[in-house]
Amino acid sequence: MSDNHGHQHGPNLARAGAKHRNRLLGAFAIIGTFFVVEAVAGVLTNSLALLSDAGHMLTDVIGLGMALAAIQLANRFAVPGDQGSGEPGRSQHTFGLYRLEILAAFVNALLLFAVAFWVIIEAVRRVGNTPALLGTEMLTVAVFGLVANLVAFWLLRDGAEESINIEGAYLEVMADLIGSVGVIIGAILIETLGWNWVDPVIGALIGLWILPRTWRLGRNAVRILLQAAPENVDLDALHDKLAGIPGVVDIHDLHVWTLTSEMEAASAHLVTGEDVDGHGVLDRARQLLHEEYGIEHGTFQVEPESHRGCHEVTW
């Protein structure tokens, strides 16, 4: 079996760590602190809009925490077992711990769904029975929340262009900016016009804003956990292209999957004619994956046509 290791490309999170960890920590501290402030203020002012925005901030905290954890784990397990020395102490995590990022994303999606549904249900319950609200206090907290989000947004902006992991946290903060603006508008209407009913409406809108993004996050996490092929990879087309490599007479056990963000892998058995140069077939297969699909980690078993036994595997 021949393997094109992608470790020089794979640990993008590890490389991003040295450059972006401090900014992530800064954003995490700011959003984490203000989540507590906004949650307490939401309870004291009876504002559902503030509570829903605090719930969204909680998901920001989790998202930023996931980004930090992924970077730390990528640094720690970036090259598991690459040395081939066979010495004791080799990690049992042969692909590192990159999948923890996906597990965390799935848990985050479940939490987001819970927050969104609670906010929507509470908003329906409050319509026509909105409690007294403290508009001025609500406005003050919302303005400071907007400032906190703007600072976190600025801290993550550059990193979002280089790492999809940080981009996820960046998008969470950007979405929360919209929530903060909604709370400010609601607070102004409550304070100037006495429209207390605006509060549950804005809270519900924030909850509805969370749902589509949550669905996409959860769906992508489940696809990766189930080892589905990336959506941009047409397996039939890939099969035909590999089959078109000169000397290849058959292909079986073709698999393509995502390990974590920006890390995709593929494996296949390539059956060749008896006198075909296996090195040339391997090079062409690796080049095809790299140039047409951006997959750097391809593992290919090049086997002569007379070889027997592989098809006996039934799964």
C-alpha positions, 0 to 999 in steps of 0.5 A: 500500500502506498500513502501520500501523507498530508501532514505537511498540509493537514494540521492547519489548526496547529499553524493557526494556533501560534498566530491567532491564539491570543486574539481568540483568547481576547475575544473569548474573555470579552464575550464570556464576561459580557454574556454573564452581564447580559444574562443577569441584566435580562433577568433584572429587566425582564427583557426576553430580547436581552435573555435571547441575546445572552443565549446567543452570546453563550453559543459564541462563548462555546464556539470560541472555546471550541476554536481554542480547544481545537488549536490546543489539541491540534498542537498537541496531536499534530503528527501522531506516529509519523516518525515510524520508530515503533518506540513506546509511547506512540499515541493511539489517536492515529488521526490526532484529536481533530474530530473533537472539533466536530463533536463540539460543533454537534453539541453546540448545535443541540444547545443552539436549538434548545436556546432558540426554541426556548426563546420562541416559546417564551416569546409566544407566552409573553405576547399580550402579557408582557411584564414591565420592562426597564427600557433605559437599563436594557438599552444601556446593557445592549449598547455595551453588548454591541461594543463588546461584539464589535471588539471581538469582531475586530479581533477575529477578522484577520484570522477568519480569512486564514482558518475555517475554524476561526471563521466559524467563531467569527461568524458567530460573533457577526451574527450576534452583532445583529442580535445586539442591534435588535435589542437596542432598537427594541429598548429605544421603542420601549423607552420612547413609545412604551411598546413593551410588546416589541421585546418578545417580538425581537426575542422571537426574531433572534431565536428564528435567526439562530435556527437556520444557522444551527441547522446548517451547523448540525447537518454538517457535523452529522455528515462528517461524523457519519463519514459521508463524502464531502458535498463537493466531491462527486464519487462517480466522477472521481471513480471514473477519473481514477479508472481513466488513469493509464494502466488502471483496469479496475477500482474498488473500496473507494472512500472519501471523507472529512476528518475535520475542517479543511482536512479531507482524505481519500483511499482506494484500491487501484487494480492495474495490469501485470506490467504496469508501473505502480509508481506512475499510477500512484503519482497520477492518482495523487496528482488528480486528488490534489489538483481537482479536489484539493485532497492532500491525504490520499491512500492508495493500494496499487495491486496487480490484476492477478492479485486475489483476496481483496474482494473477499472483504464484505464491508 
